[in-house]
Amino acid sequence: MRTGISKLVTFLVILALCEVAMGEPNNATLLAIVEPNRFLTLKDYTSYAEAHNAGLKSRYQQWVTATEEVVQAKMLPDPQLTYGDYVPLSYAPEKQIVSVTQLFPWFGKISARTDAAAKKAEATKQKYQAARLSLLSEVKSDFYEYSYLARAMTIARANLDLLKRFEEITRTKYVTADTGHPDVNRSQAETAKIENVLKGLEQLREPTVSRLKASLNLPADINLPAPEQEDFEPATLNYELFVNLLRQKNPELVGLVFEAMAAKSKVKSAEKNFYPDIGIGLQFEQVRRPGNTQDSSRDAMLLLSLNVPLGQDSYKGGQRQAVAEATSIEQQRVETENDILAKAAQAYYEYNNSIRKIKLYCNTLIPQAEEQLWSLEKAYGERNGDFNALLDAQRVFMDYCLSYQRALADNRQKLAELEMLAGTDLDKQQ
């Protein structure tokens, strides 16, 4: 009996490894061309998601669209070509007139609207980056949840095997009258509980995998095997450095800064509407007298025109609208920064709390539970142990192993959230 439970305990202890060390990724796996049925590492998932996620592709096309608007904002209005052929109804000279006119917006109009379009395009780029980081965070969170489910099911199956072994021992002792029938019933009841836990974990796999497939834009019939277990070391983050990175690199905040700058350029552009646009052109005129093909003349004329900005109320309304938009965006930026900082503070706490749990389970609770389980198993094997205490020890050891794996997954998920908020890889910033 000691050999069987010792092997299981060793297996579970290895699974709940106390040395939390960052392992080197498998370069061959990371560099391989990822196929939909060969997702194993986190890199496989994130690379495929960046290349195939439909929502991210849409955001990218919005960025491309905004970039093209910058080119359009730089352009002058199309020149106007006018042709007139005057056919006299009485004895009078015939005239043919051709004129070309180019309209030039008032000084600073083009530069203001171009700057507004450029800042808007940069803001759209930041929205794309925000969508990309959000996608990666979502994929990472689901990846680690899937990984946790795989480890949890392994632990549950191992404990199920242990309980079945306990049941066999109690049946043997019952036949020899070394123990009472209630031990068999308790063993069966505990086995049923573990089977129910395992069934719940297996049923949770489907929605978890479905979320991953949706993020990766994969068909429903694609198989996603359980992720490879990744060894890692929780990084110690400097909160002040993290907040500084967040304010500088969070794409949502940076995007709002560019939107505010674009709004200010729109204000300048609205102010230019009070001034007229200037039209400059040339007119060519040919006059030919009837009945005399030799008696004709050609003249050229320089044209200068100004539009009269009479719609002052409309221009003032546009100016007030632009100012209100700039004010609104600035207030939105302040509100967004406050919300993001609040989320960051909560995620930072939960990240550090998961580190404390990892150390607690790794250094104290799991070793103690293992020792307690072994001690009670030995006592029961010597016919003077308490079977209820043995079951309790098994249950506690399983809970600790599951909680350890849960803390590991929570730690990686919170790190992914913090990296999304900071807009950068935090492991490289420490």
N, C-alpha and C positions, 0 to 999 in steps of 0.2 A: 504493500500500500504506500509505503514511504517513497518508493521509486516513482510510482505514477504521479503522485501529487507534487513531488519535488520537480519533476520535469515540467509539469504545468506551471508551477510557481516560477520556475526559471524562465519559461516562455513569456509569462505575463510581465515579469520584471524587466526582461529585455524589451518588451513592447512599451513599457512605461519607463524607458531608459532615463536614468538620472543625469547622465552626461548630456546636456543639451548643447551640442556642438554643431556649428555650421559646417556642413559638408560641401565639397566641390560638386557642382552640377556635372552631369554626364554630357561632355561636349559633343559626343557623337549623336546623342539624342537631341540636343539643342540645335545642332546645325543641320540635322536631317530635314528633308522635305516632309512636312507634316501631312499625313493623310487622315481623313476623317475618322477612320477606325483605329488610329494609332496614337491617340491622345494619352499621354502618360504624365509628363511633367507640366509644371505651371507655364513654362515658356511655350510649350506646344499650344496650350489654350490661348494665352494672350496674343501670340503671334497670329494665330488663325483668326481670332476675334477682330484684331485691328484690320486685317485684310478683307474680311467678309461680312462684318456686321452691317446690316442694312441702314440702321439709324445713323451710324458713323459716316457711311457713304453719303447719306443725304446731307449731313452737316458739312461735309467736304465740298459738295457741289454748291451749297449756299455760300461758302467762302469763295469759290471760283466765281460765282455770280457777282458777289460784292467787289471782287478785284476788277472785273470787267467794267464795272460802273466808274472806276477811277479813270480809265482810258476815255470813256465817254464824256466825263466831266471836263476833261482838258480841251475838248474839241470846240472850235468856233462854230457858230451856226452856218448852215450851208449858204453859199453865195447865191444871190438871186440873178437870174438871167432874164431879161425882158426884150422882146422883139415886137416892133410895131411897123405895120405897112399901111401907110395912109393913102388910100385911093380917092382922089378928088372927085366930087360929084359935079363940079363946074371947072371952068378953065383956071386951074391952079397947079402949082408944082406938086409932084409926087414926092413923098418922103418915106424913107426907110430908117427906122431907129433901132439900134441895138445898145442895151446898157447892161453892165455887170456891177452889182453892188454887194459889198461884204459888210455885214454888221459886226461891230466890235463892242462887246459888253464894256460897261464902265470899268475904269481902272480898279483892279483888285477883285472883281466879281469872279473871274475864272479861277484865280488862285484860291479864293475862299471856298468855292464849291468843290474844287479839286481836293483841297485839304480836308474838307468835310467827308468826301467820298473815301479818301485814303484812310482816315481815322475810322470810318465806319467799316471799311474792309478789314482793318486790323482788329476791330472789336469782334467781327464775325469770325476771324481766325481764332481769337481767344475762346469764342463759344465752341468752335470745333475742338480746341484743345481741352476745354472743360468736358465736352461730351466724350472725348477719348479717355480722359482720366477717370471719368465716372464709369465708363464701360469696363476699363481695366480693373477698377475697384470691385465692380459687381462680379466680374469673372473670377477674380481672386477669392472673393468671399464665398462664391458657390463652389469653387475648386476646393477650398479648405473645408467647407461643409461636407462635400462629397468624400474627401479624404478622411474626415472624422467619422463619417458613417461607416466607411470600410473598416477602420480600426475598431470602432465600437462593435460592429458585427463580429469581427474576429475575437474580441474579448468575450462577447456574449456566448459565442459558440464554444470557446474554451471552457468557460464556466459551466456551460450546459453539460459538456463532457464530464467535468468534475462532479457535478451533481448526480449524473447517472452512475458514476462510479460509487459515490456515496450510497446511492440507492441499492446497488448490488451488495455493498458491504452490510448495510442494515438488513437486507433480506437474508443474507448468510447468517448474520448474528441472530436474526429472529428464528430461523429454522433450528439453530442450536440452542435457542432459549436464552441467549446471552443478553438479549435486549427485548424491549417490548415492541408491539406492533405500531404504536404511535410514531416511532422513528421513521418507519417506512412511509407513513402518511405525510409526515413533515417533509421528507425528502422529495416525494412526488409533488407536493404543493409548491415547494421551492422551484422544482424543475418546471412546473407549469408557468410560474411567474417569469422565469428566464426565457422560456419559449415565447411568452407574450411580448417581452421586451424585444427579443430578436425579430419577431414578426412586425412589430411597430417600426423598428429600424429599417427592415427590408421594404416596408410600404413607403417610408419616407424617401427612399432612394429615387422613386419615380419623379416626384415633383422637383427634387434637387437636380436630377439629370435633365429634366425638361427645361429648367431655367438656363442651364449651361447650353443646351442645344439652341435655345432662342437667342442667346447672346452671340453664339457662333454662327447663327443662321444655317443650322444643319437640319436635314430632314429628320422626321420623327423616327425612321427605322434605322438610323445610324447608331451603332453600338459605341458606347463610351465606357471603356474598362475602368476599374478602380484606379485612381491616381497613385503614382509611386509615393511612398513615404519620404518626406524631405526632412533631413536633419537641419536644425537651425538654432541659432543662439539669439534670444531676444536682445535687441539693441537698446542701450540706455540713451534716451533722447534728452537733449537740453531744451527745456520748454521755451526759454527766451529766444534761442536760435530758431526754434520751430516757428514761433509766432512771427519773427522777422521774415523768415522764408515765406510764410503764408501771405503776409502783406505785400511782399514783393512779387511773388510768383503765382499766387492763386489765379488761374485764368479767368474765373468769374469776376474777381475784383479788377484785374488788369483790363478785362474787356469793358467794364463799366467806366474805367478811367478814359479809355479811348472813345467810348460813346459820349462822355462828357466833353472831351476835346472836339469831337465832331459837332456836338450841339453848339459849342462856342463859335465854331467856324460858320455854322448856319446863321448864327446871330450876325456875324460880320457880313455874310452874304445878304441877309435881309436888310441890313443898313444900306447896302449898295443899291437896292431897288429904288431908293429915292432919287437916284441920279440917272440921267438918260443914257441909253446906248447910242453909239455913234456908228453911222453908216457912211462908208466911203466907197465911191464907185466911179466908173467911166461910162460916158455915153457917146456912141458914135452915130452920126446922122449923115445920111446921103440924100441930097435934093436933086431931082431931075425934072426939068420943065417939059411939059407935053410937046410932042412933035419935034423935039430937038435933043437928040441923044448926046450931042456934044456939049450941051449947056447943062452941066451938072456940077455939084460941089459936095465936098466931104468935110465934115467938121467933127471935132471931138470936144467933149466937155467933162470937166471934173465935177463929180457930184458929192455933196456932203449933206447928210440928213441926221436928224436927232428925233428920237421918239419923245413924246411929252408925257412924263410920269404924272398923270392927273389923278390916278387912283391912290391918293395919299392915305385915305382911311384903310384901304386894303393893305397897303404896305406897312402901315402902323400895326395892323392886326397880325400880319405875318411876323413882324419884329417881336411883338409881345408873345406870340406863339413860340418862337424860337427861344426866347428868354425863359419862358415857362418850362419848355422841354429841358433846357440845360439845368434849371433848378431842380426839376423832378429827377433827373438822372443822378445828380449829385446826392440828393436825399436817398435815392435808391441804393447808391453805393455805400453810404453810411449804414443804412439798415442791413444791407447784405453783409458788410464787414462784421457788424455786431452779431448777426446770426451765425456766421461762419466761425467766429471766435468762440461763441458759446458751444457750438458743436465740437470744435477742436478741443476745448477744455474737457468736455465730457468724454470724448474719445481718448484723450491723453490719460485721463484718470483710469478708464477701463483697460487701456493698454498696460499701464503700470500695475494695475490690480491683477491682471492675468499673469504678469511676471511673478508677483508675490505668490499666487496660487501654484504656479509651476514649481517654484522653489520649495513651497510647503509640501506638496505631494511628492516631489522628487526626493527631497532630503530627509523628510520626517515621516509623513503619513504612510506612504507605500512601503518603505522598509519596516516600519513598525507593524503594519497590517500583515505583511509577509511572515514576520517572526511569530506573530500571534496565531496565524493560520497554521503554521507548521507545528507550533507547540500544542495546539488543541487537537490537531490531526494525530499527533503522536500519542497524546493522552487517550483519545478515543480508541486508537488502535490497541492500546494496552488494557482495554476493557473497563477503564474507570473514568472515561471522559464524558462530558456533557454534549450530546448531539446537537441540542439547540444552540449552545455556544459555538460549536463548530460551524453550523449553518450561518450564524450571525457573523462570524469571522470571514466566511467565504463571501457573504453579501457585502460586507464592508470593504473587503479587498477589491471586489469587482467594482464597487462604486468609486473607490479611489482611482482605480485604473481608468475608468470612464471619465471621471472628473479631470484627471491629468490630461487625457487626450482632448477633452473639451477646452481646457485652458490653453493648450497649444494652438488649437484652431482659433479660439477667440483672439489670441495674441496676434496671429498672422492677419486675421480679418480686421482688427483694429489698426494694425500697421498700414494695411491697404487703404483704410479710410483716412488715416492721417496723411498718407502720401498723396491721396486725391486732393485733400484740403490744402496741403502745402504746395502742390503742383510740381513735386520733384521726388526723386528717390531719396528717402531719408537715410538709408544705410550709407550712402555715399557722401552725406553732408556732415556726418559726425566726425 
